[in-house]
Amino acid sequence: MKKDEAAASLFRQLKPERVGSGILPSQTIRTLIETGKIIAPRVADDQIQPASIDLRLGDVAYQVKASFLPSEKSLIGPKIKELLVKELDLKQPALLTPGNVFIAPLLESLALPSDVGGKANPKSTTGRLDIFTRLMTEGESTFEVVREGYSGGLYVEIVPRTFPIVVKAGTKLNQLRFFRGNPQSDDEQLRRLAKKRQLIYYETGEGPGGPVIREGLRISIDLGGSRESIVAYKARKTQAPIELSSIGTYDANEFWEPLRAEALGGSLVLNPGEFYLLSSKEKISVPPDYAAEMVSYDPSIGEFTVHYAGFFDPGFGFGNTGEIKGTTAVLEVRAHEVPILLEDGREVGRLIYHKMTAPPHKLYGQGIGSSYQQQGLALSKQFKKTSASEPSTSLPALATLNHVKVADV
């Protein structure tokens, strides 16, 4: 069967509302697997998220001298051989050290229909540990992008930036979502959505007015709070590795310095080379028929990169029927060349909402094991719970911004 005929055959299996432009939901991703458009051994149910699939490391990784972009004339395999420092066997746990570049083939590969493309991003836990990852595909000179109709293998570039990490075959660092057409909503569409569904909430129930919509939904930073509340975490310098398969294992104080509202006084100077976790003042809500993405770099806001793990699943801060009144975005922030001052309430990012082709059968939340639906300024799941990351009765949670870049998130 030719590729175009295969694509038509696939979408004849789908209900009409799933064939329009938009991000493909969990049930369509499952169909892509069942029809051999996503090729992978033993896909577990927990790999399939509401609007994406988690990708897994294969049996080997390569430390290389430098990052590179593939092209039609420069394939990934030969370029790895040219830049190879050493090969790592991931059938056993392997240590990846900060500042080094690693490339790993993934267990998943693709044979997509001609009108289906994809885009990848790090998982939330990956971003919160300051692990820089980017998807690579053969012949594509743009990271994180899977062109429509792509057929071939998938690779991930991994650069730990703060902590040494331990990974092995099957470790999930990034995720891939699929789309048809252009799913992005413009400002007018977003304003219409905001009239039907409340998109932001505040801890007190009150805010400075309605949502600020200007090239997306604008998000600000929270450095206020009660005197003793933790409003930021600053990563400590340590050689102690974090094993990514460990859950609730590590003492947060060994890896993070908590910064309290009283000490900061409503502002924080970010020092170059340091990594911080902050949170948004707004609690974000993503209805089931939408997903959202934080724009990674916006010079109109300032010289920072926003969000390694910038994708918000359908149901984030919403739940099944809107019973959750928003979820706080956790912001991964890094200054680069010069110190930069952030003040409470400063605008730091914007969310673009994307239409789903249909609401997913599974929504983001504790019902499917989502780690962060009811947490506030939360560290990654490898750490023991602290008072700042315990679930609160007002149900804030996280997402993750990223990476103030003065001069990637």
Secondary structure as UniProt FT lines:
FT   HELIX           3..12
FT   HELIX           16..18
FT   STRAND          22..23
FT   HELIX           26..34
FT   TURN            35..36
FT   STRAND          38..39
FT   HELIX           45..47
FT   STRAND          53..57
FT   STRAND          60..64
FT   TURN            72..73
FT   HELIX           76..83
FT   STRAND          84..89
FT   TURN            90..91
FT   STRAND          94..96
FT   TURN            98..99
FT   STRAND          101..111
FT   TURN            114..115
FT   STRAND          117..122
FT   HELIX           124..128
FT   TURN            129..130
FT   STRAND          131..137
FT   TURN            138..139
FT   TURN            143..144
FT   STRAND          145..146
FT   TURN            148..149
FT   STRAND          151..160
FT   STRAND          165..167
FT   TURN            169..170
FT   STRAND          172..180
FT   HELIX           187..196
FT   STRAND          200..201
FT   TURN            203..204
FT   STRAND          217..221
FT   TURN            227..228
FT   STRAND          230..235
FT   STRAND          242..243
FT   TURN            244..245
FT   HELIX           252..255
FT   STRAND          256..260
FT   HELIX           261..264
FT   TURN            265..266
FT   STRAND          267..270
FT   STRAND          275..284
FT   TURN            288..289
FT   STRAND          290..294
FT   TURN            299..301
FT   STRAND          311..312
FT   TURN            314..318
FT   STRAND          327..335
FT   STRAND          340..343
FT   TURN            344..345
FT   STRAND          347..356
FT   HELIX           366..368
FT   TURN            373..374
FT   TURN            381..382
FT   TURN            387..389
FT   TURN            393..394
//
